[in-house]
Amino acid sequence: MNRIPENLANVKERLAAAAERSGRTPDSIKLITVTKGRSVTEIQTALAAGATDIGENRVQEAQQKYEPIHSFLTASGSQMCEWHLVGHLQRNKVKPALEMFSLIHSVDSLRLLAEIARRAEVRKEQTDILIQINTTGEASKFGLDSKDVQDFVEKSLTYSGVRIVGLMTMGMLSSSPEVNRPAFASLRMLSDKIMAEEFPGITMQYLSMGMTNDFEVAIEEGANLVRIGRAIFESTV
């Protein structure tokens, strides 16, 4: 656990170098510390070392951590962290999800979008979401096919409780980061295409792509949200 500050600093250095290679500043890219399977103590260590955004894959696991982390930050006088849902969201978990997460990365069906909108309207809020795209074509992955995204966005315009603010994808699990460059490039091009349509209320503010194995390539291809867990919490990556 005492390696977490060192690991986090190393990831930030790599992020900054990748940002410079892509002609951007490091502060234009948000590092989401993915805490799936990590203890409250480990998360507290990461927050004390400078993590600002927490990513969880499952609503149930986040519920076990949310209040202890909130209490820790309050007691230390620290700024509250932002919580991101980066894993698949079931419709029956939308209500508790909206109580914790400021951004949902993984909306991949109109039924899920409609349920988020309904729950958000009850709360008299508008929930920010990303559309998850399956850019690798793997049957094991969630996400819309790229060819279906424009129709999805058009249909989403009838739901006032949600605000689409970007896209998300997951690369293939590979020891070679370059394997995923085409997938990341295709998400960026899809984002540009949607932005050019000028849908009312729709922004392409975020591109969420890149994890421990490939986040530098993702940044080079335009990512401004990267989701990193293993490189921060494990002694070796």
Secondary structure as GFF3:
##gff-version 3
##sequence-region A 1 237
A	DSSP	alpha_helix	4	21	.	.	.	ID=ss1
A	DSSP	three_ten_helix	26	28	.	.	.	ID=ss2
A	DSSP	beta_strand	30	34	.	.	.	ID=ss3
A	DSSP	alpha_helix	40	48	.	.	.	ID=ss4
A	DSSP	beta_strand	53	56	.	.	.	ID=ss5
A	DSSP	alpha_helix	59	76	.	.	.	ID=ss6
A	DSSP	beta_strand	82	85	.	.	.	ID=ss7
A	DSSP	three_ten_helix	91	93	.	.	.	ID=ss8
A	DSSP	alpha_helix	94	100	.	.	.	ID=ss9
A	DSSP	beta_strand	103	107	.	.	.	ID=ss10
A	DSSP	alpha_helix	110	122	.	.	.	ID=ss11
A	DSSP	beta_strand	127	132	.	.	.	ID=ss12
A	DSSP	three_ten_helix	146	148	.	.	.	ID=ss13
A	DSSP	alpha_helix	149	156	.	.	.	ID=ss14
A	DSSP	beta_strand	162	168	.	.	.	ID=ss15
A	DSSP	three_ten_helix	177	180	.	.	.	ID=ss16
A	DSSP	alpha_helix	181	197	.	.	.	ID=ss17
A	DSSP	beta_strand	206	208	.	.	.	ID=ss18
A	DSSP	alpha_helix	215	220	.	.	.	ID=ss19
A	DSSP	beta_strand	225	228	.	.	.	ID=ss20
A	DSSP	alpha_helix	230	233	.	.	.	ID=ss21
###
